[in-house]
C-alpha cells in the first residue's frame, strides 16, 4: 500500500496533480532502503543464533506490534540446544547428558508468556530448558510494523518524490515512473534527511 494518499498531498507539500506512479515508486524505494517488504504490520519468521551465556536474541524488524485482534506480537517460538560452536560448551557434563537423551537438535515449543519481550528494541530474553541448558538457537514467528503510517514516513515519501522530480534524468515527460529507474538514483533520492526519518524502521543485522 502506498504511504501517501491523494488527500495527503497538500499536507506534505506535493501538488494535487501528482500521479500515483510517483508515490508507488517512492514507497517501493522506502521498502528497499528499510530492507523489508512493507512498513505496515506483517508477519516474519526468523531463525536466530543465541549468543553464548546471554539467553537473549534480538529480532530484526521493529517495532514489534500485534496483528489484527492478537494481543502479542509473538505468534510462536521454538528453541533448541544445537551443537555448540567452538568455545561455547559451558558445561561438559550437561552437554554429554543432553546428547545422551537426544536433546540437541530437537525443537521445543516455548510459551511466549515465559519470556520477556521488548517491543521497541526487539530483544527477547529466553527461559532455560528442562535440563538447565540455555537454548542457543531459536525460531521465532512474530509480527512487526506500523499499525498507522506516521508523519515521518509520509514526509519521507513526499521528500523522495520531490527529490525525484528535481532530478533531470527523472523529471522527463513521462506518464509512468519506472521503479528500477528510481532505484538507480536511490543514493541521491534517499538523502540524509530521508534517512534520518526512516532510521527507526531499517531492519537490523540484514545486509
Backbone bond lengths (Angstrom), bond angles and torsions (degrees), N, CA, C in turn:
res aa  C-N    CA-C-N  psi(-1)  N-CA   C-N-CA  omega(-1)  CA-C   N-CA-C  phi
1 X - - - 1.463 - - 1.529 109.30 -
2 X 1.329 116.35 134.66 1.462 121.01 179.50 1.527 110.12 -64.08
3 X 1.339 116.11 144.35 1.458 120.38 -175.72 1.525 113.68 -83.56
4 X 1.311 117.23 -6.70 1.466 121.68 173.79 1.518 109.36 -129.41
5 X 1.318 116.06 136.37 1.451 122.34 174.98 1.537 108.74 -105.82
6 X 1.331 117.99 157.97 1.472 120.00 -177.92 1.523 113.73 -51.20
7 X 1.322 117.52 -35.31 1.464 119.65 179.80 1.530 112.03 -66.69
8 X 1.345 117.00 -19.67 1.460 121.13 -179.01 1.529 112.92 -83.91
9 X 1.335 117.35 -19.67 1.461 120.10 -170.31 1.529 113.26 -53.10
10 X 1.329 119.80 -50.84 1.475 119.16 -177.88 1.534 112.74 -62.14
11 X 1.332 116.71 -33.56 1.463 120.27 -177.81 1.522 112.81 -70.18
12 X 1.325 116.74 -20.70 1.464 120.74 -177.42 1.526 112.66 -117.46
13 X 1.322 115.29 21.60 1.458 120.03 171.09 1.504 116.23 77.87
14 X 1.330 118.54 20.89 1.457 121.05 177.62 1.522 110.00 -106.35
15 X 1.328 117.82 143.55 1.468 120.36 176.80 1.526 111.19 -60.67
16 X 1.297 116.14 145.48 1.466 120.50 -179.40 1.522 111.89 -60.83
17 X 1.335 116.85 -24.68 1.462 120.57 -178.87 1.513 114.18 -86.35
18 X 1.321 118.97 8.04 1.471 121.80 178.96 1.524 109.47 -59.46
19 X 1.323 116.43 129.33 1.469 120.13 -177.49 1.524 111.01 -81.33
20 X 1.323 116.25 155.11 1.465 122.06 -173.66 1.517 112.57 -64.69
21 X 1.355 118.48 -25.74 1.454 119.25 -177.27 1.529 112.14 -65.84
22 X 1.357 117.36 -31.65 1.462 119.87 175.11 1.526 110.98 -62.15
23 X 1.325 115.96 -44.54 1.464 121.11 -177.93 1.526 110.59 -68.76
24 X 1.330 116.67 -40.61 1.460 121.02 179.19 1.526 110.96 -62.35
25 X 1.328 115.61 -43.68 1.463 119.46 179.50 1.527 111.47 -66.46
26 X 1.337 117.08 -40.63 1.464 120.46 178.62 1.525 110.87 -65.31
27 X 1.334 117.44 -38.44 1.468 121.46 177.19 1.520 110.72 -62.52
28 X 1.336 116.81 -43.54 1.468 120.75 178.52 1.524 110.92 -63.57
29 X 1.317 116.98 -36.93 1.462 121.05 179.33 1.532 110.91 -67.57
30 X 1.334 116.80 -38.87 1.468 120.65 176.29 1.530 110.32 -62.32
31 X 1.330 117.42 -45.63 1.465 120.86 179.76 1.526 110.89 -61.64
32 X 1.323 116.58 -40.48 1.460 120.75 179.25 1.521 110.88 -65.41
33 X 1.338 116.80 -42.98 1.462 119.87 -179.65 1.533 110.92 -64.89
34 X 1.333 116.26 -38.77 1.472 120.79 -178.98 1.529 112.50 -80.69
35 X 1.339 117.15 -4.68 1.460 123.20 177.75 1.532 112.24 57.24
36 X 1.316 115.24 46.66 1.457 120.85 178.22 1.526 108.68 -150.75
37 X 1.343 118.08 157.45 1.463 119.94 -175.96 1.514 114.28 -71.86
38 X 1.342 116.74 -24.33 1.460 120.49 -175.00 1.523 108.27 -167.57
39 X 1.331 116.35 150.60 1.464 119.90 175.10 1.516 112.26 -91.12
40 X 1.330 117.36 -10.73 1.456 120.00 172.92 1.533 108.85 -71.63
41 X 1.332 117.75 168.53 1.455 121.72 -177.89 1.527 109.63 -69.99
42 X 1.327 116.17 117.42 1.467 122.50 176.74 1.527 108.52 -136.16
43 X 1.336 116.24 169.26 1.463 121.32 -176.66 1.524 111.30 -97.08
44 X 1.325 115.41 138.54 1.463 122.36 178.28 1.527 109.21 -127.29
45 X 1.332 116.15 154.28 1.457 122.30 171.32 1.519 108.17 -128.85
46 X 1.330 115.61 126.34 1.462 121.02 -179.23 1.519 110.42 -128.67
47 X 1.328 114.39 141.45 1.463 121.51 172.51 1.521 106.80 -107.35
48 X 1.329 116.72 117.93 1.457 121.76 -171.18 1.516 111.41 -121.72
49 X 1.312 115.13 138.66 1.459 121.08 172.83 1.521 107.82 -89.38
50 X 1.320 116.96 132.30 1.459 121.80 -177.98 1.521 109.12 -92.82
51 X 1.318 116.89 130.02 1.457 121.27 179.20 1.520 110.26 -62.44
52 X 1.321 116.18 133.48 1.455 121.02 -177.38 1.529 111.75 -55.17
53 X 1.350 115.25 128.37 1.453 121.17 176.56 1.509 115.50 82.78
54 X 1.332 118.36 -4.27 1.465 119.52 -175.63 1.515 113.17 -94.60
55 X 1.345 117.26 -30.82 1.457 122.34 -174.63 1.516 112.04 55.09
56 X 1.324 116.49 29.11 1.465 120.37 -179.13 1.514 109.69 -138.73
57 X 1.323 114.93 149.62 1.459 122.06 175.29 1.517 107.80 -139.47
58 X 1.305 116.30 154.69 1.467 119.78 -178.74 1.517 109.61 -122.23
59 X 1.328 115.77 127.68 1.459 122.32 179.95 1.530 110.03 -78.05
60 X 1.321 115.23 155.14 1.466 120.00 -171.82 1.523 114.23 -86.27
61 X 1.322 117.30 -31.26 1.464 120.25 -172.43 1.525 110.45 -106.09
62 X 1.310 115.86 128.86 1.467 122.50 -177.26 1.525 110.06 -132.18
63 X 1.337 117.42 160.19 1.464 126.62 -7.26 1.521 111.03 -78.77
64 X 1.332 116.02 152.40 1.457 119.97 174.69 1.523 108.74 -68.26
65 X 1.325 116.00 138.11 1.466 119.95 -177.68 1.520 109.05 -155.05
66 X 1.336 118.04 137.01 1.467 120.22 176.97 1.522 110.82 -68.18
67 X 1.311 115.15 151.11 1.458 121.38 -179.60 1.520 109.64 -105.09
68 X 1.332 116.14 130.26 1.460 120.83 177.61 1.516 112.67 63.82
69 X 1.339 115.87 -125.61 1.460 121.55 -177.37 1.533 113.07 -89.22
70 X 1.326 117.40 2.19 1.465 120.22 -178.58 1.529 110.26 -65.44
71 X 1.331 115.90 151.64 1.461 120.69 -179.75 1.523 112.55 -102.43
72 X 1.326 117.43 -10.10 1.458 121.73 179.90 1.519 109.54 -138.41
73 X 1.335 117.70 147.94 1.470 119.49 178.57 1.529 113.02 -76.54
74 X 1.339 118.06 -15.95 1.463 120.60 -179.22 1.522 109.26 -84.83
75 X 1.323 116.44 111.95 1.459 121.31 -179.92 1.527 109.70 -79.23
76 X 1.323 116.99 -47.15 1.461 121.92 177.08 1.517 108.49 -160.74
77 X 1.340 115.70 156.83 1.456 120.51 177.31 1.513 108.85 -149.10
78 X 1.322 115.79 136.40 1.455 122.96 175.82 1.523 108.17 -126.68
79 X 1.333 116.06 147.75 1.452 120.63 177.63 1.507 110.71 -131.95
80 X 1.316 116.38 159.92 1.455 120.21 175.14 1.523 109.88 -152.29
81 X 1.311 114.29 157.26 1.449 120.46 173.95 1.521 106.45 -100.05
82 X 1.321 115.80 87.16 1.451 120.87 -179.87 1.520 109.80 -76.64
83 X 1.323 117.18 169.65 1.459 121.11 179.15 1.520 109.50 -58.53
84 X 1.332 117.83 122.74 1.460 119.44 -176.06 1.523 112.07 -64.43
85 X 1.317 115.19 151.34 1.448 120.29 171.27 1.521 109.15 -75.59
86 X 1.307 116.63 167.03 1.460 121.35 -177.97 1.531 110.49 -56.03
87 X 1.328 115.59 130.06 1.453 120.85 177.87 1.512 114.53 86.14
88 X 1.353 118.58 0.93 1.460 120.96 -177.45 1.530 113.40 -102.51
89 X 1.319 118.39 -1.67 1.463 120.84 -178.17 1.533 108.55 -78.65
90 X 1.328 116.18 100.76 1.457 120.44 -174.24 1.526 112.39 -80.53
91 X 1.330 118.40 -30.78 1.452 121.25 -175.30 1.527 108.43 -141.66
92 X 1.346 116.54 103.75 1.457 120.83 -174.50 1.520 112.19 -60.45
93 X 1.350 118.02 -40.39 1.461 121.07 -177.19 1.525 110.80 -64.69
94 X 1.330 117.05 -46.07 1.457 120.41 178.32 1.519 110.99 -64.60
95 X 1.316 115.97 -37.26 1.463 119.46 179.36 1.529 110.78 -62.63
96 X 1.341 116.51 -45.23 1.454 119.96 179.31 1.528 111.02 -64.61
97 X 1.338 117.20 -38.67 1.464 121.27 177.61 1.523 110.47 -62.87
98 X 1.339 115.40 -41.29 1.463 119.61 -179.70 1.516 111.25 -62.12
99 X 1.318 116.01 -43.16 1.455 118.94 178.51 1.532 111.05 -66.39
100 X 1.346 116.99 -36.32 1.464 120.60 -179.25 1.517 111.43 -62.26
101 X 1.325 116.57 -35.65 1.464 121.16 179.79 1.525 112.55 -96.74
102 X 1.321 115.89 13.60 1.468 122.29 175.41 1.514 112.81 59.25
103 X 1.342 116.37 30.75 1.455 118.47 177.92 1.521 113.05 -71.51
104 X 1.353 118.55 -43.75 1.465 117.94 -178.00 1.522 111.81 -58.35
105 X 1.288 116.11 136.32 1.455 121.41 178.80 1.506 114.11 90.16
106 X 1.335 118.27 -12.66 1.452 121.04 -178.62 1.530 109.58 -91.08
107 X 1.330 116.41 122.29 1.460 120.22 178.41 1.530 109.68 -77.73
108 X 1.311 115.68 134.66 1.465 122.40 -179.76 1.520 109.32 -124.01
109 X 1.327 116.08 130.60 1.468 119.59 178.01 1.519 109.89 -66.58
110 X 1.318 115.76 137.64 1.456 122.57 178.79 1.523 108.30 -113.44
111 X 1.304 116.42 132.75 1.462 120.62 177.40 1.535 108.63 -70.91
112 X 1.339 118.18 118.02 1.469 119.65 179.42 1.524 113.53 -54.52
113 X 1.344 117.01 -27.10 1.461 120.25 -179.58 1.528 112.17 -71.55
114 X 1.344 117.21 -15.30 1.462 120.39 -177.14 1.529 112.81 -88.71
115 X 1.313 117.17 0.18 1.463 119.43 -178.87 1.519 110.25 -127.01
116 X 1.322 114.02 162.32 1.456 120.43 178.87 1.515 109.11 -98.15
117 X 1.332 116.68 138.34 1.460 121.37 -177.39 1.520 109.20 -134.93
118 X 1.335 116.40 126.11 1.462 121.81 177.84 1.526 108.66 -101.59
119 X 1.337 117.11 113.43 1.460 121.72 -174.77 1.527 112.60 -65.46
120 X 1.329 117.42 -28.88 1.472 120.31 -175.89 1.523 112.76 -83.84
121 X 1.335 117.36 -38.02 1.470 120.38 -178.62 1.524 112.78 -97.46
122 X 1.341 117.27 -16.82 1.458 120.90 -178.04 1.514 113.75 75.87
123 X 1.331 118.54 13.21 1.461 121.01 -177.51 1.523 110.80 -83.81
124 X 1.338 115.63 130.90 1.452 123.00 176.72 1.523 108.68 -110.03
125 X 1.330 116.93 132.25 1.461 121.66 173.66 1.518 107.42 -107.70
126 X 1.321 117.42 119.11 1.458 122.95 -169.33 1.525 112.07 -95.97
127 X 1.344 117.11 151.48 1.463 120.45 173.73 1.532 109.97 -79.80
128 X 1.334 117.34 167.99 1.459 121.95 174.30 1.520 108.82 -82.97
129 X 1.331 116.60 155.73 1.461 118.42 178.58 1.531 110.60 -84.34
130 X 1.336 117.19 -177.46 1.469 121.80 -169.87 1.522 113.20 -65.46
131 X 1.334 118.13 -23.05 1.460 120.71 179.96 1.521 112.23 -94.90
132 X 1.314 116.58 6.09 1.455 119.43 -179.49 1.513 113.53 79.96
133 X 1.326 117.06 12.85 1.463 121.49 177.72 1.520 109.53 -93.81
134 X 1.297 118.04 146.38 1.462 119.66 175.99 1.521 110.19 -77.21
135 X 1.314 117.08 143.05 1.455 119.61 169.73 1.533 107.75 -67.05
136 X 1.309 117.01 138.57 1.460 118.06 175.52 1.522 112.87 -117.51
137 X 1.349 115.46 7.42 1.459 119.97 174.57 1.528 108.41 -154.01
138 X 1.315 116.86 137.60 1.461 120.73 179.06 1.522 110.20 -135.13
139 X 1.312 114.49 152.23 1.464 122.73 173.61 1.529 106.50 -119.44
140 X 1.319 116.21 116.34 1.461 120.77 -173.62 1.527 109.92 -119.99
141 X 1.321 115.95 129.80 1.464 121.82 170.28 1.524 106.68 -110.27
142 X 1.317 115.87 125.22 1.463 119.47 -173.82 1.524 109.95 -150.95
143 X 1.320 115.75 169.80 1.458 121.09 178.29 1.522 109.22 -118.10
144 X 1.308 115.50 142.18 1.464 120.47 -178.42 1.521 109.36 -151.98
145 X 1.322 114.79 154.15 1.457 120.49 178.85 1.512 111.36 139.51
146 X 1.307 115.32 -168.43 1.459 122.10 -177.09 1.527 109.83 -106.02
147 X 1.307 116.26 121.78 1.467 119.33 176.94 1.524 110.44 -69.28
148 X 1.329 116.41 -28.24 1.464 122.25 174.68 1.522 107.96 -134.73
149 X 1.318 116.90 126.42 1.458 120.73 178.56 1.522 108.67 -68.65
150 X 1.332 115.70 121.74 1.457 120.81 -174.20 1.518 114.13 -87.46
151 X 1.334 114.92 177.41 1.461 120.92 -178.70 1.521 112.39 -62.68
152 X 1.346 117.62 -31.93 1.460 118.60 -178.66 1.519 111.95 -64.04
153 X 1.339 117.44 -43.32 1.463 121.03 179.53 1.523 110.56 -70.93
154 X 1.321 117.15 -41.37 1.464 119.85 179.22 1.523 110.91 -64.07
155 X 1.330 116.46 -40.83 1.460 119.87 178.62 1.518 110.39 -65.59
156 X 1.337 117.13 -40.34 1.461 120.97 177.96 1.527 110.50 -61.99
157 X 1.318 116.58 -42.19 1.465 121.02 179.21 1.531 110.60 -61.47
158 X 1.330 116.60 -45.98 1.466 120.51 179.63 1.529 111.02 -64.38
159 X 1.334 117.01 -38.21 1.466 119.95 -179.53 1.520 111.37 -66.76
160 X 1.323 117.50 -38.01 1.460 120.85 176.83 1.521 110.06 -61.95
161 X 1.323 116.45 -42.66 1.461 120.01 178.50 1.528 110.22 -61.82
162 X 1.323 117.39 -44.95 1.469 120.41 178.88 1.531 111.09 -63.11
163 X 1.339 116.59 -40.90 1.460 119.29 177.85 1.522 111.16 -62.61
164 X 1.343 115.58 -40.83 1.470 119.65 -179.96 1.521 111.46 -66.64
165 X 1.323 116.41 -41.28 1.461 120.01 -177.98 1.532 112.14 -69.64
166 X 1.348 116.41 -21.54 1.461 119.59 177.91 1.525 112.69 -93.17
167 X 1.348 116.59 -0.67 1.468 121.41 177.86 1.522 108.54 -90.59
168 X 1.330 118.03 118.61 1.473 120.23 -174.42 1.521 113.95 -54.50
169 X 1.323 117.40 -39.30 1.466 119.57 -176.72 1.519 112.48 -67.82
170 X 1.337 117.07 -21.44 1.459 120.60 179.21 1.515 112.38 -101.21
171 X 1.326 116.28 -28.05 1.459 120.38 -174.56 1.523 110.60 -85.22
172 X 1.323 115.43 56.61 1.464 121.64 178.27 1.518 108.93 -104.45
173 X 1.321 115.74 173.46 1.462 120.01 -179.19 1.526 109.22 -78.76
174 X 1.314 115.53 88.93 1.453 121.31 -179.11 1.524 109.16 -133.63
175 X 1.305 115.59 149.89 1.458 119.18 177.83 1.518 111.35 -96.06
176 X 1.338 116.81 -8.24 1.457 120.23 -179.96 1.517 108.93 -145.56
177 X 1.336 116.09 134.54 1.452 121.35 178.25 1.524 108.29 -98.11
178 X 1.316 116.07 123.00 1.460 120.30 -178.99 1.533 110.46 -76.05
179 X 1.333 116.81 131.37 1.461 120.77 -178.07 1.526 111.68 -62.16
180 X 1.327 117.52 -37.16 1.460 120.54 -179.70 1.527 110.54 -65.99
181 X 1.335 116.70 -33.01 1.455 119.00 176.77 1.529 110.40 -67.86
182 X 1.334 116.96 -39.86 1.454 120.91 175.69 1.522 110.24 -61.55
183 X 1.346 116.27 -41.52 1.457 120.41 -179.65 1.527 110.54 -62.61
184 X 1.320 116.44 -36.41 1.473 121.17 -179.65 1.525 110.73 -61.02
185 X 1.314 116.61 -35.92 1.464 121.55 -178.37 1.532 112.14 -98.06
186 X 1.336 117.42 16.67 1.465 120.19 -172.12 1.523 113.03 -60.08
187 X 1.337 118.29 -31.97 1.466 119.83 -177.41 1.523 112.30 -64.30
188 X 1.324 116.85 -29.04 1.463 119.56 178.72 1.528 112.03 -96.02
189 X 1.322 117.33 -25.92 1.459 120.06 -178.59 1.530 111.22 -77.59
190 X 1.343 116.09 -40.73 1.462 119.68 177.10 1.530 106.86 -91.24
191 X 1.327 115.85 81.08 1.457 121.02 -175.77 1.527 110.74 -78.23
192 X 1.330 117.11 -176.77 1.461 120.94 -175.50 1.527 112.32 -62.49
193 X 1.318 116.76 -34.66 1.464 119.88 179.21 1.520 110.80 -66.73
194 X 1.328 116.49 -44.33 1.461 120.90 178.36 1.523 110.03 -63.66
195 X 1.323 117.14 -41.56 1.459 120.88 179.28 1.526 111.46 -60.63
196 X 1.326 117.06 -38.63 1.464 120.57 178.97 1.528 110.74 -64.20
197 X 1.333 116.87 -40.54 1.469 119.94 179.13 1.528 111.59 -66.22
198 X 1.325 116.91 -34.49 1.463 120.94 -174.29 1.522 113.56 -92.83
199 X 1.324 118.20 -8.40 1.466 121.24 -173.24 1.528 113.87 -53.11
200 X 1.349 120.39 -39.93 1.477 118.94 -178.46 1.523 113.95 -65.12
201 X 1.336 117.90 -14.89 1.455 120.12 -172.93 1.528 113.24 -109.40
202 X 1.331 117.49 1.65 1.468 120.39 177.77 1.519 109.09 -72.98
203 X 1.329 116.88 131.35 1.458 121.21 -177.71 1.521 110.71 -62.49
204 X 1.326 116.57 139.63 1.466 122.37 179.36 1.514 111.25 -81.18
205 X 1.320 116.56 143.35 1.462 124.41 169.05 1.513 114.54 65.01
206 X 1.306 119.69 4.83 1.467 120.84 -178.80 1.518 109.16 -105.02
207 X 1.304 117.83 130.77 1.459 121.67 177.78 1.506 112.65 76.77
